[in-house]
Amino acid sequence: MAKEEAKKKPDAKPAKKSGKLAFYSLMLVAGLGVPFMLPTVVLLLAGLIPTYVAFFTDSDPQKSGATSVGAMNVAGLVPFIIDLWSKGHTLTNAFHILGDTSTWLVILGASGIGQLIVYTIPPAIATLTLTHAETRIKSLRQNLDMLKASWGPEVSTTKPIEK
């Protein structure tokens, strides 16, 4: 009997996991909560403009540039969201925050830092990796020269090893 049951299990198709229920539940909760979150949503929609631009202009399939800009953009927005919540969660306060030039300086400055990260970190990593590889090659050549001095020039041949 156990062998027959074991044979039936591999033939059965595994249950397909679907995130549709979770997605629809999240959308329902978000849809019901929008009237209560409207000032925050307005602040986020306006403040995340640099992230939208970065997302649509990023040619990388993984959107790493947009991720970097988006993370810094959100970091620049968080103090103003907290300010909105602490001063009163109203549309008037949200538009007052958006109307302040220092708000935009911080938001766009943080996004600019994200863009700076995109443009500076990959070349810096490439330079460090190249420097490390060149140092390793130099060290291996010095070791090879030491082996040649100790064992003779036959050590450095590229001939296959005989059996």
C-alpha positions as CSV (number, residue, x, y, z in Angstrom):
1,M,0.0,0.0,0.0
2,A,2.8,2.4,0.9
3,K,4.4,1.9,-2.5
4,E,1.2,2.7,-4.3
5,E,0.7,5.9,-2.3
6,A,4.3,6.9,-3.0
7,K,3.7,6.4,-6.7
8,K,0.6,8.6,-6.7
9,K,2.3,11.6,-5.0
10,P,4.8,12.4,-7.8
11,D,2.0,12.3,-10.4
12,A,-0.1,14.8,-8.5
13,K,0.5,18.4,-9.6
14,P,1.8,20.7,-6.8
15,A,-0.7,23.3,-5.7
16,K,0.0,26.6,-7.5
17,K,0.7,29.3,-5.0
18,S,-1.0,32.6,-6.0
19,G,-0.6,36.0,-4.6
20,K,-3.8,37.2,-6.1
21,L,-5.8,37.1,-2.9
22,A,-3.1,39.0,-1.0
23,F,-2.9,41.6,-3.8
24,Y,-6.7,42.1,-3.9
25,S,-6.8,42.3,-0.1
26,L,-4.1,44.9,-0.1
27,M,-5.8,46.9,-2.8
28,L,-9.1,46.8,-0.9
29,V,-7.5,48.0,2.3
30,A,-5.6,50.7,0.4
31,G,-8.8,51.8,-1.5
32,L,-10.8,52.0,1.7
33,G,-7.9,53.9,3.4
34,V,-7.3,56.5,0.7
35,P,-9.8,59.1,2.0
36,F,-8.1,59.0,5.4
37,M,-4.6,59.1,3.9
38,L,-5.3,61.7,1.2
39,P,-2.9,64.4,2.5
40,T,-0.1,61.9,2.8
41,V,-0.9,60.5,-0.7
42,V,-0.8,64.0,-2.2
43,L,2.6,64.7,-0.5
44,L,4.0,61.3,-1.8
45,L,2.7,61.7,-5.3
46,A,4.3,65.2,-5.7
47,G,7.4,64.4,-3.8
48,L,8.2,61.2,-5.7
49,I,8.4,62.9,-9.1
50,P,12.2,62.4,-9.3
51,T,11.7,58.7,-8.7
52,Y,9.1,58.5,-11.5
53,V,11.5,60.2,-13.8
54,A,14.4,57.9,-12.8
55,F,12.1,54.9,-13.3
56,F,11.0,55.8,-16.8
57,T,14.5,56.9,-17.9
58,D,16.5,54.0,-16.4
59,S,17.4,51.6,-19.2
60,D,18.7,48.9,-16.8
61,P,16.2,46.0,-16.7
62,Q,16.7,45.7,-12.9
63,K,16.1,49.5,-12.5
64,S,19.0,49.8,-10.0
65,G,19.3,53.5,-10.8
66,A,15.7,54.1,-10.1
67,T,15.9,52.1,-6.9
68,S,18.8,54.3,-5.6
69,V,17.1,57.5,-6.5
70,G,13.8,56.2,-5.1
71,A,15.4,55.2,-1.8
72,M,17.1,58.6,-1.3
73,N,13.9,60.4,-2.5
74,V,11.9,58.6,0.2
75,A,14.5,59.4,2.8
76,G,14.2,63.1,1.8
77,L,10.4,62.9,2.0
78,V,10.1,61.1,5.4
79,P,10.8,64.2,7.6
80,F,8.0,66.1,5.8
81,I,5.5,63.2,6.1
82,I,6.3,63.1,9.8
83,D,5.8,66.9,9.9
84,L,2.5,66.6,8.2
85,W,1.3,64.0,10.7
86,S,2.5,66.0,13.7
87,K,1.1,69.4,12.6
88,G,-2.3,68.0,11.5
89,H,-3.1,65.6,8.7
90,T,-5.0,68.0,6.4
91,L,-4.7,68.9,2.8
92,T,-4.0,72.5,3.7
93,N,-0.9,71.4,5.6
94,A,0.2,69.1,2.8
95,F,0.0,71.9,0.3
96,H,1.7,74.3,2.7
97,I,4.6,71.8,3.0
98,L,4.7,71.4,-0.8
99,G,4.7,75.2,-1.3
100,D,7.8,75.7,0.8
101,T,11.0,76.0,-1.2
102,S,13.1,74.4,1.5
103,T,11.0,71.3,1.2
104,W,11.8,70.9,-2.5
105,L,15.5,71.7,-1.8
106,V,15.6,68.7,0.6
107,I,13.6,66.4,-1.6
108,L,15.4,67.2,-4.8
109,G,18.8,67.2,-3.0
110,A,18.2,63.8,-1.6
111,S,17.2,62.5,-5.0
112,G,20.4,64.2,-6.4
113,I,22.4,62.3,-3.9
114,G,20.8,59.1,-5.1
115,Q,21.7,60.0,-8.7
116,L,25.2,60.8,-7.6
117,I,25.4,57.3,-6.0
118,V,24.3,55.8,-9.4
119,Y,27.0,57.7,-11.3
120,T,29.9,57.3,-8.8
121,I,29.7,54.0,-7.0
122,P,29.8,51.6,-10.0
123,P,32.9,53.2,-11.6
124,A,34.6,53.4,-8.2
125,I,33.9,49.7,-7.6
126,A,35.2,48.9,-11.1
127,T,38.4,50.9,-10.4
128,L,39.0,49.1,-7.1
129,T,38.4,45.7,-8.6
130,L,40.8,46.4,-11.5
131,T,43.5,47.7,-9.0
132,H,43.1,44.6,-6.9
133,A,43.4,42.3,-10.0
134,E,46.5,44.2,-11.2
135,T,48.1,43.9,-7.7
136,R,47.3,40.2,-7.7
137,I,48.8,39.7,-11.2
138,K,52.0,41.5,-10.0
139,S,52.2,39.3,-6.9
140,L,51.7,36.1,-9.0
141,R,54.4,37.2,-11.5
142,Q,56.8,37.9,-8.6
143,N,56.0,34.4,-7.2
144,L,56.6,32.9,-10.6
145,D,60.0,34.7,-10.9
146,M,60.9,33.3,-7.4
147,L,59.9,29.8,-8.6
148,K,62.0,30.2,-11.8
149,A,65.0,31.2,-9.7
150,S,64.5,28.2,-7.4
151,W,63.4,25.5,-9.8
152,G,64.6,26.7,-13.2
153,P,62.8,28.2,-16.2
154,E,60.9,24.9,-17.0
155,V,58.5,25.8,-14.2
156,S,57.0,28.6,-16.3
157,T,56.2,26.6,-19.4
158,T,52.7,26.2,-20.7
159,K,53.2,22.6,-21.9
160,P,50.7,20.0,-20.6
161,I,51.8,17.9,-17.7
162,E,53.0,14.4,-18.8
163,K,51.5,11.4,-17.2
